[in-house]
């Protein structure tokens, strides 16, 4: 958020808008400024929440890629069906009390050339 003289507000707004900067022109009353601050805090919290959610989704996608790669190796190297490979990864994870991704990483390490 930036407070600028009214004569420059439009020009500065055009420059800073793509960067997510809220431009407020002077003079400004205290009540309106308080609302701008609340809006900025609310918007920031939403962005942080979306970024966190985005990171979780990226991690899930990466984990799925690793598991699918391990399944493919089990199918090609051990002649398992996809269902058998899936069950194998799930059972190993339960038996060893580790995540499916960790089992998949071990499978990749074992069977990858």
N, C-alpha and C positions, 0 to 999 in steps of 0.2 A: 504494500500500500504506500502511496506517495501523495503528498499534498502539494499542489502547485498553484501559481497564480492563474486566475480565470482566463486571462488572455492567451496563455500557452497550453491550457488544458487539453484542447482537442488535438493539437499537434503531438503533445507528449503521450496522450492516450493512444493515438495511432501507432506510435513507436513502441510503446511498452505493452500494449494489449496482447500481442502474440506470446509474450513471456509470462502472462498470467498476473501482471501487476495491475492492481486497482488504482486508478488515478482519480483523485478528489480535488476539485477546484476550491480555492479560497475566495471569499470568506465562507466559512462553514460553521454552523451552530453546533454546540456541544452535544445535543441530543442526537442529531443526525450522525455525527462522528461516532458516537457510541454504538449506534446501529451498524455502521460500517465495520466497526471492530468485531462485533458479534457475528456478523455475516462472514467476515474473514476467518474467524476461529472455526465456525461451523464448516465452512468450505474446506479449510485445511484438514479438519478431522475426517471429513469424507474422503479426501484425496489419500490421506494416510491409510485409511481403512481399505480403499480400493487397491492401493499399492501392496498392502499386506496380503490381501486376497489374491492378487495377481501372482505374487511370489509363491504362495501356497499352490496355486494351480500349475505354475511352472515346475515346481518340485514334483507334483503328482505326474505330470507329463514325462519328466525325466525318469521317474521311477517306473512308469509303464513301459518306456522304451527299453530300460534295462531288463525288466521281466520278460518282455516279448523277445528280446535278443537271446536270453537264456532259454526260453521255450524253443526258439528256432534251433539253437545248438543241440538241445535234447532230442528234437525231432530228427535232425540230420545225422547226429553222431550216434545216437542210441536207438534210432528207428522207433521212437515213441510217437503216438498220435498227439495232436495238440491237447486233447483232453487229458491224456496220461501225463504229459509234461506239466500241465497246469496243476493236476493233483499231486504230482511229485513235488513241485515247488511249495505248494501249500502244506503238504505233510511234513516235509523237511523243516519248514519254518516252525510248525507247531512242535515237532519233536525236539528241535534244537533250541526252541524258545527265542528265536530271532526273527527279524522281519523277512518278508518274502523277498524284498530287495537285496538283503544281505545274502540270502541263499542264492539268488540269481547272480549276484556278483561272484560268488564262489564257483558257480557252474560255469560262468563265462571264463573265469581264470583257469579252470580245469580243462575245458574243452576248446578254448580258442587257440588257434595256431599261432 
